[in-house]
Amino acid sequence: MTTYPDALLSPEERALRNEVADFVRWVPRQLILDMDADRVRYPKEYLKEGGRRGVMGLRFPKEYGGRGLPWTSEMVALEEVGILGTSLACLYSLVSIVGEAIAHFGTPEQKRGYLAPLIAGALTPAEALTEPRGGSDFFGAATRAERRSDHFILNGQKRFVVGAEGADLLLVYANTDSQAKPRDSMTAFLVERGPGVTVEHVYGLMGTRGGGTGRIVFRDAEVPVTNVLGGEAGIGKGAEVFDQMMIPERMTSACGAIGMGRAAIEIAARYAARRKAFGQEIRRFEGVSFKIAQSLTLLDASRGLCRETCRAVDCGNVAPGRVRRMVSESKKFATEAAWTVVNNAMQVLGGIGYTDVFPVERLLRDTRLIMIWTGTNEIMDLVIQHEFYKEFLKTPPRARDIEADAQNAEAPDEKVYE
């Protein structure tokens, strides 16, 4: 099979994989079809079922309904959910993403009031991050929140919000101090759907449909100070929240992408073993078999990188800059690998792969998005090289000065740098 080898998983991880696979099998075929046709805009029953089965919010404390598991375990679950495609994988992951903010920065009251219901599937989350004029410039956000006694008045808008049309709770970033630098004035809020919170537009998407992705406008929405993430102490601390959130944002995308690629290549491999041309199975032809080989290699490399990154996050002793680099590498590599694998699968299927006889065309539309969201892969490149140079230029060679191992290493006037 194309899954992670059982021998490399602990008994607990194998049991979890089987449990999540049961949840994935439960998902009605018609739900997937209806979501892709935009007949279903937001599948709350799916999240309720995940909560009922106890397979969401795996990393969070048991006292709030989680299991206290490490990232390496959640990675196993994310791959399984990923085979459903980007929409359902994203909705599943939002519990992990929004839950991360509450688990790390929330007050005890916020954890009881919001984190526990999210994990149970009784409350559905969304993250309101991107703005029409912001895009990749997160700190260029124009959404404002003005303090009025025991509450804030929130004004502004966010776009590309998965769950805009159906989520109960929004994690919203807004500026709370017009005199301060953007990074020092950003505050994260837990905003319940209610007066002053309006969905202005639901996007017609190329893929990743059925998640109610839309633009939300806040018009004098009242948000209690108790709903500042972290309470009073959280005012102006939104940048810290954002930095931490980039871990679950990008790792859920990376790990879910493995499942998407796996689903596509399994379809293609079975097809290649059945379909005959020129008197033999097409898997016997190098033009086909080499695409299968490349796809398997990319998926295994993605798993290896993602698992090592999960270990680095779980460890707690890896420098934050190295973690940011590894997370960015994982998101970039795994999503681009999934795109290549799905394209390979379509090529193996040929013309029939371009029809709705197989779900590969839907997976192709879905995987195109994951190289854009949670930070484009160009932003990932920016982070990777930035964090590399920060660490590399202040670290002396560990073993030997390799640059000196050249015949004319000491030649005067030849090493010119300016």
VEXLOSE-595929 format. One record per residue (C-alpha): z negated, x negated, y; residue number from 1. Coordinates in Angstrom, 2 decimals, decimal comma, always signed. Layout:
N
Z|X|Y|NUM
...
! end
This chain:
418
+0,00|+0,00|+0,00|1
+0,13|-0,96|+3,65|2
-3,57|-0,40|+4,32|3
-6,22|-3,10|+4,68|4
-7,08|-4,53|+1,21|5
-10,13|-2,87|-0,34|6
-11,50|-6,29|-1,32|7
-11,77|-7,26|+2,35|8
-13,72|-4,14|+3,29|9
-17,39|-3,59|+2,61|10
-18,35|-0,65|+0,36|11
-19,53|+1,16|+3,51|12
-16,19|+0,60|+5,24|13
-14,26|+1,84|+2,20|14
-16,42|+4,97|+2,09|15
-15,86|+5,54|+5,81|16
-12,11|+5,10|+5,41|17
-12,08|+7,72|+2,67|18
-14,18|+10,08|+4,76|19
-11,89|+9,80|+7,79|20
-8,84|+10,09|+5,54|21
-10,24|+13,45|+4,34|22
-10,51|+14,55|+7,97|23
-6,93|+13,44|+8,59|24
-5,74|+15,40|+5,55|25
-7,51|+18,47|+6,91|26
-5,35|+18,50|+10,07|27
-2,91|+21,41|+9,69|28
+0,77|+20,42|+9,59|29
+1,48|+23,36|+11,88|30
-0,92|+21,98|+14,51|31
+1,07|+18,76|+14,72|32
+4,33|+20,69|+14,99|33
+2,94|+23,10|+17,58|34
+1,54|+20,29|+19,70|35
+4,85|+18,42|+19,70|36
+6,60|+21,66|+20,70|37
+4,05|+22,24|+23,48|38
+2,98|+25,52|+21,89|39
-0,54|+24,10|+21,68|40
-1,76|+22,45|+24,87|41
-5,20|+21,30|+23,78|42
-6,53|+21,45|+20,17|43
-10,26|+22,00|+20,61|44
-10,66|+23,01|+16,97|45
-9,56|+19,53|+15,93|46
-12,41|+17,92|+17,89|47
-14,87|+20,54|+16,68|48
-13,91|+19,74|+13,10|49
-14,32|+16,01|+13,73|50
-17,76|+16,70|+15,12|51
-18,67|+18,96|+12,22|52
-17,71|+16,20|+9,79|53
-19,62|+13,58|+11,78|54
-16,68|+11,18|+12,05|55
-16,64|+10,77|+15,86|56
-18,69|+8,49|+18,08|57
-19,33|+6,20|+15,14|58
-20,64|+3,27|+17,19|59
-23,28|+5,22|+19,07|60
-26,98|+5,54|+18,20|61
-28,02|+7,83|+15,38|62
-30,46|+9,64|+17,66|63
-27,46|+11,11|+19,52|64
-25,46|+11,92|+16,41|65
-23,60|+8,64|+15,96|66
-23,92|+6,22|+13,08|67
-24,74|+2,97|+14,85|68
-21,72|+1,26|+13,28|69
-19,97|-1,88|+14,60|70
-16,50|-2,06|+16,08|71
-15,16|-3,46|+12,80|72
-16,03|-0,14|+11,15|73
-14,62|+1,98|+13,95|74
-11,38|+0,00|+13,64|75
-11,04|+1,26|+10,06|76
-11,45|+4,85|+11,24|77
-9,05|+4,45|+14,16|78
-6,26|+3,21|+11,91|79
-6,63|+6,25|+9,67|80
-6,53|+8,67|+12,61|81
-3,60|+6,74|+14,08|82
-1,23|+8,00|+11,39|83
-1,43|+11,43|+13,06|84
+0,36|+10,09|+16,14|85
-0,71|+9,27|+19,66|86
-1,97|+12,67|+20,87|87
-4,52|+13,35|+18,13|88
-5,51|+9,68|+17,96|89
-6,11|+9,65|+21,71|90
-8,19|+12,84|+21,70|91
-10,28|+11,39|+18,87|92
-10,64|+8,09|+20,78|93
-11,76|+9,75|+24,01|94
-15,12|+10,47|+22,41|95
-15,43|+6,72|+21,85|96
-14,13|+5,88|+25,34|97
-16,12|+8,31|+27,48|98
-19,05|+7,97|+25,10|99
-19,05|+4,21|+25,73|100
-19,71|+4,78|+29,42|101
-22,58|+7,15|+28,73|102
-24,07|+5,05|+25,94|103
-24,01|+1,85|+28,04|104
-24,79|+3,17|+31,51|105
-26,13|+6,69|+31,15|106
-29,68|+7,84|+31,77|107
-31,67|+9,24|+28,83|108
-31,00|+12,72|+30,19|109
-27,25|+12,06|+30,36|110
-27,23|+10,77|+26,81|111
-29,02|+13,86|+25,54|112
-27,03|+16,27|+27,67|113
-23,56|+14,77|+27,28|114
-23,30|+12,05|+24,63|115
-24,85|+14,07|+21,81|116
-22,59|+17,13|+22,40|117
-19,50|+14,90|+22,65|118
-20,22|+13,35|+19,26|119
-20,90|+16,79|+17,79|120
-17,56|+18,12|+19,05|121
-19,31|+20,76|+21,15|122
-18,19|+19,15|+24,41|123
-14,71|+17,74|+24,93|124
-14,09|+14,69|+27,17|125
-11,38|+13,27|+29,40|126
-11,15|+10,21|+31,61|127
-9,80|+10,63|+35,14|128
-8,72|+7,11|+36,06|129
-5,18|+6,83|+37,46|130
-4,13|+8,07|+40,89|131
-0,65|+8,90|+42,25|132
-0,69|+5,95|+44,67|133
-2,85|+3,68|+42,53|134
-1,22|+3,06|+39,16|135
-2,30|-0,35|+37,90|136
-4,25|-0,93|+41,14|137
-7,46|+0,74|+39,99|138
-9,50|-0,38|+42,98|139
-6,92|+1,08|+45,33|140
-8,25|+4,52|+44,39|141
-8,32|+7,02|+47,26|142
-10,63|+9,61|+45,67|143
-13,81|+9,90|+47,76|144
-17,30|+11,19|+47,15|145
-19,61|+11,89|+50,10|146
-23,37|+12,08|+49,62|147
-25,03|+15,30|+50,76|148
-28,71|+15,37|+49,95|149
-28,99|+15,89|+46,18|150
-25,26|+16,06|+45,48|151
-21,89|+14,52|+46,26|152
-18,78|+16,25|+47,58|153
-15,78|+14,99|+45,63|154
-12,24|+15,02|+47,06|155
-9,07|+13,46|+45,70|156
-6,82|+13,60|+42,69|157
-6,17|+11,89|+39,38|158
-2,99|+11,96|+37,32|159
-1,98|+11,37|+33,70|160
-5,35|+12,71|+32,54|161
-5,19|+13,40|+28,80|162
-7,22|+16,55|+28,32|163
-6,86|+17,71|+31,92|164
-6,03|+21,21|+30,71|165
-8,73|+21,51|+28,09|166
-11,59|+19,02|+28,45|167
-15,07|+20,20|+29,45|168
-16,31|+16,90|+30,89|169
-14,46|+14,37|+33,04|170
-15,39|+10,75|+33,68|171
-14,23|+10,30|+37,28|172
-14,22|+7,20|+39,47|173
-14,51|+7,63|+43,25|174
-15,36|+5,57|+46,33|175
-18,75|+6,37|+47,83|176
-18,91|+3,88|+50,72|177
-15,96|+3,68|+53,13|178
-17,41|+0,55|+54,77|179
-17,72|-1,50|+51,61|180
-15,09|-3,40|+49,65|181
-13,42|-1,18|+47,03|182
-15,07|-3,01|+44,14|183
-18,49|-2,51|+45,72|184
-18,04|+1,15|+46,58|185
-16,69|+2,52|+43,30|186
-18,96|+4,99|+41,52|187
-18,50|+6,71|+38,17|188
-19,31|+10,41|+37,90|189
-19,70|+12,83|+35,01|190
-17,94|+15,91|+36,33|191
-18,11|+19,23|+34,53|192
-15,14|+21,56|+34,80|193
-15,93|+24,15|+37,44|194
-15,35|+25,18|+41,08|195
-13,33|+22,65|+43,07|196
-11,77|+21,12|+39,93|197
-8,19|+22,31|+39,53|198
-5,34|+21,36|+37,21|199
-2,35|+21,21|+39,54|200
+0,30|+20,04|+37,11|201
+0,73|+19,65|+33,35|202
+3,29|+16,98|+32,52|203
+6,33|+17,45|+30,35|204
+6,08|+14,34|+28,23|205
+8,64|+12,47|+26,15|206
+6,06|+12,27|+23,35|207
+2,28|+12,34|+22,94|208
+2,39|+16,07|+23,52|209
-0,26|+18,73|+23,07|210
-3,15|+16,91|+24,73|211
-3,00|+18,84|+27,99|212
-2,05|+15,79|+30,06|213
-2,07|+16,71|+33,72|214
-2,94|+16,01|+37,32|215
-6,38|+17,13|+38,50|216
-7,26|+17,79|+42,13|217
-10,84|+17,77|+43,40|218
-11,37|+19,89|+46,51|219
-14,94|+19,79|+47,78|220
-16,22|+19,74|+44,22|221
-20,01|+19,51|+44,15|222
-21,38|+16,91|+41,76|223
-25,18|+16,53|+41,43|224
-26,59|+13,06|+42,01|225
-27,99|+13,38|+38,49|226
-24,37|+13,30|+37,30|227
-23,70|+9,88|+38,78|228
-23,32|+7,73|+35,68|229
-26,65|+5,94|+35,54|230
-28,23|+8,25|+38,13|231
-29,24|+6,86|+41,52|232
-29,03|+3,32|+40,15|233
-25,37|+3,90|+39,29|234
-24,15|+4,51|+42,83|235
-21,66|+1,77|+43,71|236
-21,72|+0,41|+40,13|237
-18,40|+1,90|+39,03|238
-16,76|-1,52|+38,77|239
-19,25|-2,52|+36,08|240
-18,48|+0,67|+34,21|241
-14,74|+0,05|+34,54|242
-15,03|-3,51|+33,22|243
-16,96|-2,35|+30,15|244
-14,63|+0,58|+29,59|245
-11,63|-1,67|+29,18|246
-12,96|-2,61|+25,75|247
-12,84|+0,88|+24,18|248
-9,80|+1,88|+26,26|249
-7,70|-0,95|+24,87|250
-9,20|-1,41|+21,42|251
-8,76|+2,25|+20,50|252
-5,10|+1,95|+21,56|253
-4,64|-1,25|+19,56|254
-6,30|-0,01|+16,37|255
-4,67|+3,40|+16,52|256
-1,27|+1,73|+16,95|257
-1,68|+0,08|+13,55|258
-1,94|+3,51|+11,95|259
+1,17|+4,74|+13,77|260
+3,21|+1,77|+12,60|261
+1,82|+2,11|+9,09|262
+2,86|+5,76|+8,89|263
+6,42|+4,98|+9,95|264
+6,98|+2,02|+7,65|265
+5,57|+3,86|+4,62|266
+8,13|+6,62|+5,20|267
+10,90|+4,05|+5,54|268
+9,82|+2,06|+2,48|269
+9,78|+5,15|+0,27|270
+13,17|+6,17|+1,62|271
+14,60|+2,71|+0,96|272
+13,36|+2,85|-2,65|273
+15,09|+6,21|-3,22|274
+18,24|+6,10|-1,13|275
+21,23|+4,53|-2,85|276
+24,38|+3,03|-1,34|277
+27,07|+0,91|-2,95|278
+25,53|+1,66|-6,31|279
+21,95|+0,48|-5,68|280
+18,76|+1,26|-3,82|281
+19,10|+0,19|-0,20|282
+15,86|-1,79|-0,41|283
+17,89|-4,32|-2,41|284
+19,90|-5,19|+0,70|285
+18,53|-7,92|+2,96|286
+19,38|-5,95|+6,09|287
+16,87|-3,34|+4,96|288
+14,31|-5,38|+3,04|289
+13,88|-7,91|+5,84|290
+12,95|-5,11|+8,26|291
+10,30|-3,96|+5,81|292
+9,04|-7,55|+5,51|293
+8,92|-8,05|+9,27|294
+7,08|-4,74|+9,70|295
+4,46|-5,55|+7,09|296
+3,86|-8,95|+8,67|297
+3,44|-7,42|+12,12|298
+0,99|-4,83|+10,85|299
-1,09|-7,40|+8,99|300
-1,08|-9,72|+12,02|301
-2,18|-6,80|+14,21|302
-5,04|-6,03|+11,83|303
-6,13|-9,66|+11,78|304
-6,15|-9,99|+15,57|305
-7,84|-6,64|+16,11|306
-10,49|-7,30|+13,50|307
-11,28|-10,71|+14,98|308
-11,54|-9,12|+18,41|309
-13,85|-6,43|+17,05|310
-16,03|-9,19|+15,57|311
-16,12|-10,91|+18,96|312
-17,24|-7,70|+20,67|313
-19,83|-6,96|+17,98|314
-21,18|-10,51|+18,12|315
-22,46|-10,14|+21,67|316
-22,47|-13,93|+22,19|317
-18,79|-14,43|+23,02|318
-18,21|-15,07|+26,72|319
-17,04|-11,92|+28,58|320
-13,87|-13,67|+29,76|321
-12,89|-14,56|+26,20|322
-13,61|-10,99|+25,09|323
-11,38|-9,63|+27,89|324
-8,64|-12,01|+26,80|325
-8,91|-11,05|+23,13|326
-9,03|-7,33|+23,89|327
-5,92|-7,67|+26,05|328
-4,15|-9,71|+23,37|329
-5,00|-7,06|+20,78|330
-3,74|-4,19|+22,90|331
-0,51|-5,97|+23,82|332
+0,28|-7,32|+20,37|333
-0,64|-4,26|+18,31|334
+1,17|-1,76|+20,53|335
+4,32|-3,88|+20,74|336
+4,14|-4,47|+16,99|337
+3,90|-0,72|+16,39|338
+6,94|-0,13|+18,61|339
+8,94|-2,70|+16,63|340
+7,77|-1,30|+13,29|341
+8,67|+2,28|+14,21|342
+12,08|+1,16|+15,44|343
+12,57|-0,74|+12,17|344
+11,66|+2,40|+10,25|345
+14,24|+4,43|+12,15|346
+16,88|+1,77|+11,50|347
+16,12|+1,82|+7,77|348
+16,47|+5,60|+7,69|349
+19,71|+5,46|+9,64|350
+21,05|+8,67|+11,12|351
+18,57|+10,92|+9,31|352
+15,75|+9,02|+11,06|353
+17,03|+10,29|+14,40|354
+16,56|+13,91|+13,32|355
+13,45|+16,02|+12,85|356
+13,83|+15,86|+9,07|357
+11,42|+12,93|+9,19|358
+8,56|+12,43|+11,70|359
+9,74|+8,94|+12,64|360
+11,52|+10,24|+15,75|361
+8,21|+11,74|+16,94|362
+6,36|+8,50|+16,21|363
+9,03|+6,64|+18,20|364
+8,45|+8,90|+21,20|365
+4,70|+8,54|+20,78|366
+4,56|+4,76|+20,48|367
+6,60|+4,26|+23,63|368
+3,62|+5,37|+25,69|369
+1,00|+3,07|+24,20|370
+2,62|+0,00|+25,79|371
+2,13|+1,64|+29,19|372
-1,25|+3,36|+29,21|373
-4,76|+1,86|+29,44|374
-3,15|-0,94|+31,44|375
+0,50|-1,80|+30,97|376
+1,26|-4,69|+28,66|377
+2,34|-6,66|+31,73|378
-1,21|-6,25|+33,02|379
-2,40|-7,47|+29,62|380
-0,32|-10,63|+30,13|381
-1,92|-11,08|+33,53|382
-5,43|-10,81|+32,08|383
-4,65|-13,05|+29,10|384
-3,35|-16,00|+31,12|385
-5,99|-15,56|+33,84|386
-8,92|-15,63|+31,41|387
-7,31|-18,47|+29,46|388
-6,98|-20,74|+32,48|389
-10,49|-19,93|+33,69|390
-11,87|-21,20|+30,41|391
-9,31|-23,89|+29,57|392
-9,32|-25,85|+32,83|393
-13,07|-26,41|+32,78|394
-13,27|-27,34|+29,09|395
-12,73|-30,99|+28,05|396
-10,80|-31,76|+24,84|397
-13,04|-31,19|+21,81|398
-11,59|-33,76|+19,42|399
-9,37|-36,29|+21,16|400
-7,11|-36,72|+24,14|401
-3,84|-35,70|+22,48|402
-1,88|-36,43|+25,63|403
-2,61|-40,13|+25,12|404
-0,88|-40,13|+21,72|405
+2,51|-41,13|+23,12|406
+4,16|-44,55|+23,19|407
+4,34|-44,69|+26,97|408
+1,38|-42,48|+27,79|409
+0,16|-45,03|+30,34|410
+3,54|-45,71|+31,96|411
+2,94|-46,02|+35,71|412
+4,71|-43,68|+38,08|413
+6,14|-41,45|+35,30|414
+3,56|-38,69|+35,25|415
+4,36|-37,08|+38,56|416
+2,68|-33,78|+39,39|417
+3,40|-33,28|+43,09|418
! end
